[in-house]
C-alpha cells in the first residue's frame, strides 16, 4: 500500500500521539479517589477508563502501523 507522504506522516503522528497521551491519562485516573472503593477494589469508573484507554492505544498502534506501511510499503 502506498500513501502520500503527508497522509502517512499524519497517521504515524496520530498513532504516536495516542500511545504517548493515553497512558498519562490512565495514571491520573488511577490516582483519582473515584477509581477505588473503600475496600480498595476497582470501581466501574476505573474499569470503564481502563477499557477506553486500552482500545484507544490499540487503535493508536494500528494507526501508526498503517502509517509506516503506507510510507515504506
C-alpha positions as CSV (number, residue, x, y, z in Angstrom):
1,X,0.0,0.0,0.0
2,X,1.4,3.4,-0.9
3,X,0.1,6.6,0.7
4,X,1.0,10.1,0.0
5,X,3.8,11.3,2.3
6,X,1.6,13.8,4.2
7,X,-1.1,11.1,4.9
8,X,1.5,8.5,6.0
9,X,3.2,11.0,8.4
10,X,-0.1,12.2,9.7
11,X,-1.1,8.6,10.6
12,X,2.2,8.0,12.3
13,X,2.0,11.2,14.3
14,X,-1.6,10.4,15.3
15,X,-0.7,6.9,16.4
16,X,2.3,8.0,18.4
17,X,0.2,10.8,20.0
18,X,-2.3,8.2,21.2
19,X,0.5,6.0,22.6
20,X,2.0,8.9,24.5
21,X,-1.1,10.7,25.8
22,X,-3.4,7.8,26.9
23,X,-1.0,6.2,29.4
24,X,-0.6,9.7,31.1
25,X,-4.4,10.0,31.3
26,X,-4.7,6.5,32.8
27,X,-2.1,7.4,35.5
28,X,-4.3,10.3,36.5
29,X,-7.5,8.2,36.5
30,X,-5.8,5.6,38.7
31,X,-4.9,8.3,41.3
32,X,-8.5,9.6,41.3
33,X,-10.4,8.8,44.5
34,X,-13.3,7.5,42.4
35,X,-11.1,4.7,41.0
36,X,-11.2,2.6,44.1
37,X,-13.9,1.9,46.7
38,X,-13.4,1.9,50.5
39,X,-12.1,-1.7,50.3
40,X,-9.5,-0.8,47.6
41,X,-11.4,-2.6,44.8
42,X,-11.6,-1.2,41.3
43,X,-14.8,0.8,40.7
44,X,-16.8,1.0,37.4
45,X,-15.2,4.4,36.9
46,X,-11.7,2.8,36.8
47,X,-12.9,-0.2,34.7
48,X,-14.5,2.0,32.1
49,X,-11.4,4.2,31.8
50,X,-9.1,1.2,31.5
51,X,-11.2,-0.2,28.7
52,X,-11.3,3.2,27.0
53,X,-7.5,3.6,27.2
54,X,-6.8,0.1,26.1
55,X,-9.0,0.4,23.0
56,X,-7.5,3.8,22.2
57,X,-4.0,2.5,22.5
58,X,-4.7,-0.5,20.2
59,X,-6.3,1.9,17.7
60,X,-3.3,4.2,18.0
61,X,-0.8,1.4,17.5
62,X,-2.8,0.3,14.4
63,X,-2.9,3.8,13.1
64,X,0.9,4.2,13.4
65,X,1.5,0.8,11.8
66,X,-0.8,1.7,8.9
67,X,1.2,4.9,8.5
68,X,4.5,3.1,8.5
69,X,3.3,0.6,6.0
70,X,1.9,3.3,3.8
71,X,5.2,5.2,4.0
72,X,7.5,2.3,3.2
73,X,5.2,-0.3,1.7
